Amino acid sequence: MENIPMTVFGAKALEAELLKLKDISRPRVIEHIATARAHGDLKENAEYHAAKEEQSFIESRIKEIESKLSRMQVIDVVKLKQDGRCVFGTTITLMNIEDDSEITYRIVGEDEADIVLGKISCHSPIASALMGNEEGDEVTVKAPKGDIVYKILNVEYI
């Protein structure tokens, strides 16, 4: 099994989700199943079937998170050598060479990626192009709409 890279924040979020599923969601759905059973005939009891489906989802999500947590490799970017290189966990400000627009991304694990929040997966084309480069470097990202050339303006280890 392969290790799953994750930031400190991402690991804490996954642990919090697991705790919520085990301590809140699981007992709640068990209660819903018991209530639905008390209503009688289970064959035509939509409430019972919905609760059983939710229970199945919760249990599979618990197993998935436990598996990820057992394989995670937490990388604390603050403790890394801060030499200006783009590495896992860094926050990078880029300038599009074509139109001088700026954008900021943080390179994170797959489970943490959220483009709306500026968090990109370490396996994404942008992160792959950035990794190992330094402030001032120009990188070419192979995008579906064609190559995009960025200049790395800033690399932060926060």
C-alpha positions as CSV (number, residue, x, y, z in Angstrom):
1,M,0.0,0.0,0.0
2,E,1.2,3.4,-0.9
3,N,1.5,6.3,1.6
4,I,-0.9,9.2,1.2
5,P,0.7,12.6,1.6
6,M,-1.3,15.1,3.7
7,T,-0.8,18.4,5.3
8,V,-1.2,18.8,9.1
9,F,-4.5,20.6,8.5
10,G,-5.8,17.9,6.1
11,A,-4.9,15.1,8.6
12,K,-6.8,16.9,11.4
13,A,-9.8,17.4,9.2
14,L,-9.9,13.7,8.3
15,E,-9.6,12.8,11.9
16,A,-12.4,15.2,12.9
17,E,-14.7,13.7,10.1
18,L,-14.0,10.2,11.4
19,L,-14.8,11.2,15.0
20,K,-18.1,12.9,13.9
21,L,-19.1,9.8,11.9
22,K,-18.4,7.5,14.8
23,D,-19.7,9.6,17.6
24,I,-22.7,11.4,16.0
25,S,-23.7,10.0,12.6
26,R,-23.5,6.3,13.5
27,P,-25.5,6.5,16.7
28,R,-28.1,8.7,15.0
29,V,-28.7,6.4,12.1
30,I,-28.9,3.4,14.5
31,E,-31.6,5.2,16.3
32,H,-33.5,6.0,13.1
33,I,-33.3,2.3,12.1
34,A,-34.7,1.3,15.5
35,T,-37.5,3.8,15.2
36,A,-38.4,2.7,11.6
37,R,-38.4,-1.0,12.7
38,A,-40.9,-0.1,15.4
39,H,-43.3,1.0,12.6
40,G,-43.8,-2.6,11.5
41,D,-43.6,-4.1,8.0
42,L,-40.1,-3.5,6.8
43,K,-40.7,-4.5,3.1
44,E,-42.6,-1.3,2.4
45,N,-41.0,1.0,5.0
46,A,-39.2,3.7,3.1
47,E,-37.9,5.3,6.3
48,Y,-36.2,2.0,7.3
49,H,-34.7,1.5,3.8
50,A,-33.4,5.1,3.7
51,A,-31.8,4.7,7.2
52,K,-30.2,1.4,6.2
53,E,-28.8,3.1,3.0
54,E,-27.4,6.0,5.1
55,Q,-25.9,3.4,7.6
56,S,-24.2,1.7,4.7
57,F,-22.7,5.0,3.4
58,I,-21.5,5.9,6.9
59,E,-19.8,2.6,7.5
60,S,-18.1,2.6,4.2
61,R,-16.9,6.2,4.7
62,I,-15.5,5.2,8.2
63,K,-13.6,2.3,6.6
64,E,-12.2,4.6,3.8
65,I,-11.0,7.2,6.3
66,E,-9.5,4.6,8.6
67,S,-7.6,3.2,5.7
68,K,-6.3,6.6,4.6
69,L,-5.3,7.5,8.2
70,S,-3.4,4.3,8.5
71,R,-1.4,5.1,5.3
72,M,-1.1,8.9,5.6
73,Q,2.2,10.6,5.7
74,V,1.8,14.0,7.4
75,I,4.0,16.7,6.0
76,D,4.4,19.8,8.1
77,V,5.5,22.4,5.6
78,V,6.6,24.8,8.5
79,K,9.3,22.2,9.4
80,L,10.7,21.8,5.9
81,K,13.9,23.5,4.7
82,Q,12.6,26.9,3.5
83,D,14.8,27.4,0.4
84,G,12.2,28.9,-1.9
85,R,11.4,25.7,-3.8
86,C,7.9,24.6,-4.6
87,V,7.2,21.4,-2.5
88,F,4.2,19.7,-1.0
89,G,2.4,22.0,1.3
90,T,3.8,25.3,0.0
91,T,1.6,28.2,-1.0
92,I,2.7,29.6,-4.4
93,T,1.8,32.8,-6.1
94,L,2.0,32.7,-9.9
95,M,1.8,35.2,-12.6
96,N,0.4,34.2,-16.0
97,I,3.0,35.5,-18.5
98,E,0.4,36.0,-21.2
99,D,-1.9,38.3,-19.4
100,D,0.0,39.3,-16.1
101,S,-2.9,37.9,-14.0
102,E,-1.9,36.4,-10.6
103,I,-3.2,33.4,-8.8
104,T,-2.2,31.6,-5.6
105,Y,-2.3,27.9,-5.0
106,R,-1.4,25.6,-2.1
107,I,-0.1,22.1,-3.0
108,V,-2.0,19.6,-0.9
109,G,-3.0,15.9,-0.9
110,E,-5.8,14.6,-3.1
111,D,-8.3,14.5,-0.2
112,E,-7.6,18.1,0.6
113,A,-7.8,19.6,-2.9
114,D,-10.4,22.2,-3.4
115,I,-9.8,24.5,-6.4
116,V,-12.3,27.1,-5.1
117,L,-10.1,27.5,-2.0
118,G,-6.9,27.5,-4.1
119,K,-5.8,24.1,-2.9
120,I,-4.5,21.9,-5.7
121,S,-3.7,18.2,-5.6
122,C,0.0,17.3,-5.6
123,H,-0.8,15.0,-8.5
124,S,-2.4,17.8,-10.6
125,P,-0.7,19.0,-13.8
126,I,-0.1,22.5,-12.2
127,A,1.5,21.0,-9.1
128,S,3.6,18.6,-11.1
129,A,5.0,21.4,-13.2
130,L,5.7,23.5,-10.1
131,M,7.4,20.9,-7.9
132,G,11.1,21.5,-7.4
133,N,11.1,25.0,-9.1
134,E,12.0,28.2,-7.3
135,E,10.8,31.8,-7.0
136,G,11.6,33.6,-10.2
137,D,11.4,30.4,-12.4
138,E,9.1,30.2,-15.3
139,V,7.1,26.9,-15.7
140,T,5.0,25.6,-18.5
141,V,1.7,23.9,-17.5
142,K,0.2,21.5,-20.0
143,A,-3.5,22.4,-19.8
144,P,-6.4,21.0,-21.8
145,K,-6.8,24.4,-23.6
146,G,-3.0,24.5,-24.3
147,D,0.2,25.3,-22.6
148,I,0.2,28.1,-19.9
149,V,3.4,29.7,-18.9
150,Y,3.6,31.0,-15.3
151,K,6.3,32.9,-13.4
152,I,6.7,31.9,-9.8
153,L,6.4,35.1,-7.8
154,N,6.4,33.8,-4.2
155,V,6.7,30.5,-2.3
156,E,5.5,30.5,1.3
157,Y,6.0,27.8,3.9
158,I,2.9,28.5,6.0
